[in-house]
């Protein structure tokens, strides 16, 4: 309908968000404690049930993140939540139990799964980018397995590259640039269509 509506006002200062593998749960970090000096605010991840009509219900605290905040987080294929914190990547079971921590020598700001098998966790910290290979995969299928990505735009063209080989497949001149972006997973490339 093109109408923007608030899904919930339950979280004071929403930041990161991710769905469970079956999309029945929506996790949202509340980092309202980040800039407050009076000790108020939150440093937790909230979770909502997602109804069939995509409305959100039953908001509750999923996990308190300490030390620090849950600035960015991701979910793996088994539903474990990987979140940033001040001293590590904290890993939570879908029931909210802290399973463990991946120590990082700097404050962690964000993270994502990547790599050819989707099993590498990339960690953005205060001054460095870290990577660790895990025995799990990120919840979303890496795009490199399904399609080739449009990765370069210069002043006069767009170029498409094969993610596996790195070779350029096609170049579209901007005067001929159509309006619609189409993904063709069966043929393993992304293209622009009319």
Rosetta silent file (secondary structure, phi, psi, omega in degrees, C-alpha in Angstrom):
SEQUENCE: XXXXXXXXXXXXXXXXXXXXXXXXXXXXXXXXXXXXXXXXXXXXXXXXXXXXXXXXXXXXXXXXXXXXXXXXXXXXXXXXXXXXXXXXXXXXXXXXXXXXXXXXXXXXXXXXXXXXXXXXXXXXXXXXXXXXXXXXXXXXXXXXXXXXXXXXXXXXXXXXXXXXXXXXXXXXXXXXXXXXXXXXXXXXXXXXXX
SCORE:     score description
SCORE:     0.000 S_00000001
   1 L     0.000  -14.597 -179.157    0.000    0.000    0.000 S_00000001
   2 L    79.358    7.367 -178.365    2.993    2.288    0.330 S_00000001
   3 L   -98.391  125.746  178.304    1.946    3.343    3.836 S_00000001
   4 L   -87.142  124.517  179.126    4.624    3.310    6.532 S_00000001
   5 L  -128.609  151.916  176.708    3.281    2.164    9.908 S_00000001
   6 L   -75.372  127.164  178.412    4.931    1.531   13.271 S_00000001
   7 L   -80.388  -30.955  179.395    5.184   -2.192   13.960 S_00000001
   8 L  -168.128  148.491  173.025    5.863   -1.643   17.676 S_00000001
   9 L  -115.604   14.710 -174.944    6.872    1.064   20.122 S_00000001
  10 L   -69.446  -35.176 -179.902    7.870   -1.425   22.824 S_00000001
  11 L   -86.035  128.597 -176.964   11.640   -1.058   22.253 S_00000001
  12 L   -64.391  -52.668  179.996   12.971    2.317   23.453 S_00000001
  13 L  -135.785   84.969 -177.827   15.822    2.707   20.967 S_00000001
  14 E   -65.109  145.407 -179.358   15.809   -0.118   18.415 S_00000001
  15 E  -132.681  -96.093  179.570   19.077   -0.879   16.677 S_00000001
  16 E   -75.383  157.465  175.038   19.914   -4.298   15.181 S_00000001
  17 E  -152.548  149.228  179.346   17.254   -6.727   14.033 S_00000001
  18 E  -160.492  151.945  176.949   17.102  -10.271   12.674 S_00000001
  19 E   -96.992  154.467  169.360   14.556  -13.039   12.165 S_00000001
  20 L   -67.986  164.043 -177.875   14.690  -16.597   13.449 S_00000001
  21 L   -55.071  -35.852  179.430   15.261  -19.196   10.681 S_00000001
  22 L   -92.389    3.871  179.264   11.516  -19.824   10.275 S_00000001
  23 L    60.643   23.768  175.806   10.723  -16.085   10.617 S_00000001
  24 L   -87.003  -13.623  179.692    8.323  -16.755   13.486 S_00000001
  25 E  -127.887  141.561  172.935   10.418  -14.561   15.804 S_00000001
  26 E  -118.555  121.582  176.756   11.859  -11.081   15.306 S_00000001
  27 E   -95.733  136.504  179.418   14.827  -10.101   17.479 S_00000001
  28 E  -138.086  126.311  177.949   15.468   -6.374   18.036 S_00000001
  29 E   -82.462  143.035  176.089   18.313   -4.894   20.063 S_00000001
  30 E  -115.344  107.782 -177.225   17.538   -2.005   22.421 S_00000001
  31 L  -107.805   34.139 -176.454   20.659    0.113   22.899 S_00000001
  32 L   -65.244  -15.554  177.722   18.978    2.942   24.799 S_00000001
  33 L   -80.346   -9.642 -171.303   21.691    2.790   27.504 S_00000001
  34 L   -58.474  -47.511 -173.674   24.402    3.773   24.997 S_00000001
  35 L  -109.485    6.432 -179.264   24.329    7.545   25.355 S_00000001
  36 L   -89.623  135.731 -179.164   22.640    7.961   28.704 S_00000001
  37 L  -100.863   -4.568 -177.129   24.796    9.061   31.621 S_00000001
  38 L   -94.721    6.809  179.013   22.205    8.536   34.346 S_00000001
  39 L    84.500   -1.083  178.998   22.350    4.719   34.232 S_00000001
  40 L   -86.692  178.710 -179.916   18.946    4.375   32.588 S_00000001
  41 L    95.248  175.234 -174.782   18.204    2.703   29.315 S_00000001
  42 L  -118.253  157.521  173.777   18.527   -0.840   28.074 S_00000001
  43 L  -140.949   55.169 -177.429   21.278   -3.111   26.794 S_00000001
  44 E  -131.868  171.190  170.973   19.217   -6.108   25.776 S_00000001
  45 E  -107.291  127.354  174.842   17.785   -7.947   22.814 S_00000001
  46 E   -95.533  160.168  175.599   13.997   -8.081   22.703 S_00000001
  47 E  -136.154  141.844  178.273   12.042  -10.724   20.832 S_00000001
  48 E  -121.971  145.796  167.404    8.575  -10.579   19.274 S_00000001
  49 E   -79.903  138.525  178.882    6.327  -13.329   17.978 S_00000001
  50 E  -105.281  118.504 -178.747    5.477  -12.727   14.318 S_00000001
  51 L   -79.087  169.655 -179.550    1.853  -13.538   13.433 S_00000001
  52 L   -58.873  -29.433  178.914    0.630  -14.858   10.071 S_00000001
  53 L   -89.580   11.445  179.743   -0.352  -11.300    9.071 S_00000001
  54 L    71.673    9.125  174.345    3.216  -10.155    9.954 S_00000001
  55 L   -77.310  155.393 -177.121    2.066   -8.203   13.020 S_00000001
  56 E  -100.898  137.500 -177.887    4.267   -8.374   16.118 S_00000001
  57 E  -139.233  163.746  172.091    3.022   -9.807   19.437 S_00000001
  58 E    54.709   54.142  178.675    4.229  -10.847   22.887 S_00000001
  59 E   -66.325  141.998 -179.635    7.271   -8.555   23.243 S_00000001
  60 E  -159.882  162.118  176.088    9.761   -9.689   25.875 S_00000001
  61 E   -78.135  125.101  178.635   13.420   -9.460   26.815 S_00000001
  62 E   -86.565  -47.924 -177.568   15.337  -12.241   25.103 S_00000001
  63 E  -157.734  138.621  171.267   18.800  -11.592   26.603 S_00000001
  64 E   -87.680  126.408 -178.541   20.611   -8.920   28.632 S_00000001
  65 L  -100.134  123.177 -179.874   23.939   -8.155   26.971 S_00000001
  66 L  -155.289  137.928   -0.494   26.789   -7.315   29.326 S_00000001
  67 L   -77.203  157.717  175.958   29.319   -5.902   29.235 S_00000001
  68 L    89.300 -154.104 -173.459   28.359   -3.417   26.565 S_00000001
  69 L  -131.911  160.759  172.838   25.487   -3.429   24.115 S_00000001
  70 L   -92.520   82.903 -177.438   24.017   -5.526   21.349 S_00000001
  71 L   -74.730  -47.692  178.449   24.795   -3.122   18.550 S_00000001
  72 L  -137.632  146.930  179.955   24.666   -5.650   15.729 S_00000001
  73 E  -155.046  163.639  178.756   23.767   -9.332   15.634 S_00000001
  74 E  -140.178  164.255  179.624   22.948  -12.269   13.359 S_00000001
  75 E  -119.642  139.831  177.251   21.174  -15.623   13.613 S_00000001
  76 E   -94.622 -178.893 -174.098   22.557  -18.941   12.350 S_00000001
  77 L   -66.461  -21.884  177.737   20.654  -21.826   10.735 S_00000001
  78 L   -94.234    2.771  176.443   19.967  -23.512   14.096 S_00000001
  79 L    92.393    4.905  176.808   18.561  -20.304   15.571 S_00000001
  80 L   -72.361  141.484 -178.929   21.523  -19.310   17.723 S_00000001
  81 E  -102.984  125.612  178.443   21.927  -15.544   18.098 S_00000001
  82 E  -108.202  116.987 -175.216   25.429  -14.054   17.691 S_00000001
  83 E  -126.775  150.501  173.770   25.636  -10.536   19.124 S_00000001
  84 E   -69.187  157.792  173.218   28.188   -7.816   19.563 S_00000001
  85 L  -159.062 -176.069 -177.446   29.234   -6.777   23.067 S_00000001
  86 L   -71.966  -31.098 -174.247   32.044   -4.858   24.707 S_00000001
  87 L  -122.053    0.273 -172.668   34.443   -7.801   25.050 S_00000001
  88 E  -172.515  176.734  162.847   33.266  -10.535   22.689 S_00000001
  89 E   -96.181  119.102  179.356   30.704  -11.968   20.355 S_00000001
  90 E   -93.357  139.832 -176.540   28.117  -13.494   22.687 S_00000001
  91 E  -117.757  124.453 -176.511   26.231  -16.561   21.466 S_00000001
  92 E  -117.804  141.394  172.061   22.696  -17.283   22.718 S_00000001
  93 L   -71.851  156.443  178.019   20.434  -20.315   22.404 S_00000001
  94 L   -57.663  -17.803  176.955   16.914  -19.609   21.059 S_00000001
  95 L   -87.726    1.843  177.805   15.653  -19.909   24.658 S_00000001
  96 L    94.396   -1.404  178.342   17.878  -16.964   25.695 S_00000001
  97 L   -74.110  132.146  175.103   20.577  -18.987   27.458 S_00000001
  98 E   -71.285  117.172 -178.735   24.115  -17.681   26.962 S_00000001
  99 E   -86.991  -32.578 -178.109   25.973  -20.551   25.269 S_00000001
 100 E   171.298 -177.908 -179.311   29.390  -18.952   25.128 S_00000001
 101 E  -134.350  144.504  170.484   31.555  -16.091   23.963 S_00000001
 102 E  -103.127  104.082 -176.364   34.015  -15.580   21.140 S_00000001
 103 E   -62.214  138.257  176.643   36.641  -13.309   22.740 S_00000001
 104 L  -132.356  134.868 -174.877   37.654  -10.265   20.707 S_00000001
 105 L   -75.779    5.748  178.619   40.446   -7.908   21.869 S_00000001
 106 L  -138.502  167.221  175.689   38.374   -4.812   21.014 S_00000001
 107 L   -65.991  130.184 -177.958   34.814   -3.574   21.457 S_00000001
 108 E   -91.040  130.700  179.816   32.584   -5.302   18.890 S_00000001
 109 E  -103.744  -38.376 -177.026   30.223   -3.106   16.876 S_00000001
 110 E  -159.569  170.040 -178.767   28.709   -5.417   14.276 S_00000001
 111 E  -161.315  159.750  174.513   29.075   -8.792   12.620 S_00000001
 112 E  -158.846  156.594  174.767   27.802  -10.891    9.736 S_00000001
 113 E   -86.414  148.087  177.638   28.143  -14.348    8.242 S_00000001
 114 E  -165.265 -160.750 -176.748   29.847  -14.730    4.876 S_00000001
 115 L    87.285  164.718 -176.252   32.322  -16.739    2.868 S_00000001
 116 L   -57.683  -33.282  178.612   31.592  -19.321    0.159 S_00000001
 117 L  -100.677    1.008 -179.599   29.871  -21.692    2.622 S_00000001
 118 L    70.756   17.449 -175.930   28.352  -18.959    4.790 S_00000001
 119 L  -108.501   11.379  177.193   30.274  -20.299    7.796 S_00000001
 120 E  -104.009  130.742  178.235   32.685  -17.430    8.369 S_00000001
 121 E   -99.277  117.118  177.254   31.765  -14.838   10.955 S_00000001
 122 E   -95.065  131.195 -172.111   33.101  -11.375   10.096 S_00000001
 123 E  -123.208  117.671  176.240   33.426   -9.126   13.148 S_00000001
 124 E   -92.111  116.888 -179.857   33.700   -5.326   12.955 S_00000001
 125 E  -112.749 -172.939 -174.227   35.453   -4.052   16.080 S_00000001
 126 L   -52.927  -47.156 -177.087   36.694   -0.636   17.192 S_00000001
 127 L  -131.513    2.392 -175.141   39.717   -0.492   14.880 S_00000001
 128 L  -140.942  159.659  173.203   39.906   -3.894   13.172 S_00000001
 129 E  -112.594  126.398 -178.106   37.923   -6.391   11.145 S_00000001
 130 E  -113.267  159.311  176.195   38.162  -10.011   12.336 S_00000001
 131 E  -142.527  137.620  175.926   37.092  -13.306   10.767 S_00000001
 132 E  -138.482  138.317  177.214   36.550  -16.726   12.302 S_00000001
 133 E   -89.937  130.539 -176.935   35.361  -19.929   10.635 S_00000001
 134 L  -115.137  168.361  176.500   32.560  -21.675   12.549 S_00000001
 135 L   -95.812   42.163  177.421   30.841  -25.062   12.395 S_00000001
 136 L  -154.849  175.941  177.850   27.545  -23.434   11.435 S_00000001
 137 L  -129.231  154.380  174.942   26.172  -21.143    8.762 S_00000001
 138 E   -63.897  154.183 -176.028   24.374  -17.841    8.807 S_00000001
 139 L   -59.933  -42.140 -179.002   20.611  -18.003    8.578 S_00000001
 140 L   -87.128  144.336  178.496   20.352  -16.422    5.145 S_00000001
 141 L   -69.110  127.733  178.193   21.805  -18.199    2.141 S_00000001
 142 L   -58.653  136.076 -178.188   24.846  -16.306    0.917 S_00000001
 143 H   -60.190  -28.272 -177.621   24.017  -14.615   -2.362 S_00000001
 144 H   -64.512  -19.731  178.320   27.209  -15.966   -3.901 S_00000001
 145 H   -81.329  -22.830 -172.771   25.690  -19.449   -3.887 S_00000001
 146 H  -107.272  -38.514 -174.355   22.609  -18.398   -5.832 S_00000001
 147 L  -141.648  172.081  170.086   23.467  -15.527   -8.104 S_00000001
 148 L  -101.009  146.405 -170.905   26.213  -13.354   -9.364 S_00000001
 149 E  -103.362  149.010  168.912   26.159   -9.852   -8.008 S_00000001
 150 E   -79.464  114.487 -172.695   26.154   -6.418   -9.503 S_00000001
 151 E  -123.858   -7.609 -175.913   29.191   -4.974   -7.762 S_00000001
 152 E  -133.935  130.802  172.944   30.598   -2.066   -9.724 S_00000001
 153 E  -127.531  122.204  174.635   29.107    1.238  -10.823 S_00000001
 154 L  -110.687 -171.357 -174.858   31.254    3.768  -12.589 S_00000001
 155 L   -69.221  -17.629 -175.084   30.209    7.087  -14.108 S_00000001
 156 L  -129.868    0.842 -177.301   29.029    5.504  -17.348 S_00000001
 157 E  -159.338  168.559  167.799   28.193    1.845  -16.722 S_00000001
 158 E  -118.653  141.879  177.463   27.285   -0.992  -14.382 S_00000001
 159 E  -122.780  145.839  179.019   29.306   -4.225  -14.421 S_00000001
 160 E  -111.052  137.131 -177.251   28.296   -7.701  -13.267 S_00000001
 161 E  -124.968  143.474  172.013   30.810  -10.109  -11.766 S_00000001
 162 L   -75.747  120.930 -177.276   30.823  -13.841  -11.134 S_00000001
 163 L   -65.717  -36.853 -176.953   31.339  -14.158   -7.372 S_00000001
 164 L   -70.169  -42.058 -175.648   33.038  -17.555   -7.663 S_00000001
 165 L  -101.115  -22.829 -177.300   35.622  -16.624  -10.305 S_00000001
 166 L    82.851    1.306 -177.877   35.763  -12.838   -9.978 S_00000001
 167 L   -83.579  145.548  178.616   35.507  -12.380  -13.737 S_00000001
 168 E   -76.071  133.505 -177.736   33.361   -9.649  -15.236 S_00000001
 169 E   -98.687  -39.267 -170.319   30.394  -11.068  -17.117 S_00000001
 170 E  -157.669  148.521  176.192   28.595   -8.114  -18.566 S_00000001
 171 E  -128.676  134.780  178.459   28.663   -4.343  -18.746 S_00000001
 172 E  -116.433  123.918  177.072   25.625   -2.106  -19.271 S_00000001
 173 E   -71.988  140.172 -176.804   26.127    1.461  -20.462 S_00000001
 174 H   -59.264  -37.296  177.907   24.142    4.002  -18.429 S_00000001
 175 H   -60.548  -26.724  179.638   22.266    5.520  -21.392 S_00000001
 176 H   -96.492    4.852 -173.556   20.847    2.021  -21.996 S_00000001
 177 L   -67.083  114.183  178.755   20.337    1.364  -18.277 S_00000001
 178 L   -75.332  178.719 -171.166   16.779    0.052  -17.766 S_00000001
 179 L   -92.761  -19.103 -170.486   14.700    0.703  -14.681 S_00000001
 180 E  -115.774  134.154  177.434   14.200   -2.704  -13.086 S_00000001
 181 E   -96.597  126.035 -175.702   16.742   -4.959  -11.345 S_00000001
 182 E  -124.197  140.743  177.998   15.990   -8.666  -11.839 S_00000001
 183 E  -111.690  127.556  178.416   17.667  -11.702  -10.281 S_00000001
 184 E  -115.605   91.572 -175.002   17.811  -14.946  -12.219 S_00000001
 185 L   -68.759  -32.800 -177.686   19.019  -17.574   -9.747 S_00000001
 186 L   -63.760  -36.600 -179.865   18.628  -20.485  -12.170 S_00000001
 187 L   -94.492    2.159  174.771   21.147  -18.983  -14.577 S_00000001
 188 L    60.649   39.657  170.379   23.348  -17.771  -11.701 S_00000001
 189 E  -150.922  158.954  175.270   23.563  -14.138  -12.608 S_00000001
 190 E  -104.008  142.679  179.221   21.913  -10.866  -11.840 S_00000001
 191 E  -144.211  165.240  177.347   20.825   -8.647  -14.661 S_00000001
 192 E  -100.168  129.400  179.952   18.953   -5.462  -15.316 S_00000001
 193 E  -120.437  164.092 -178.461   15.686   -5.904  -17.169 S_00000001
 194 L   -84.027    0.000    0.000   13.142   -3.549  -18.739 S_00000001
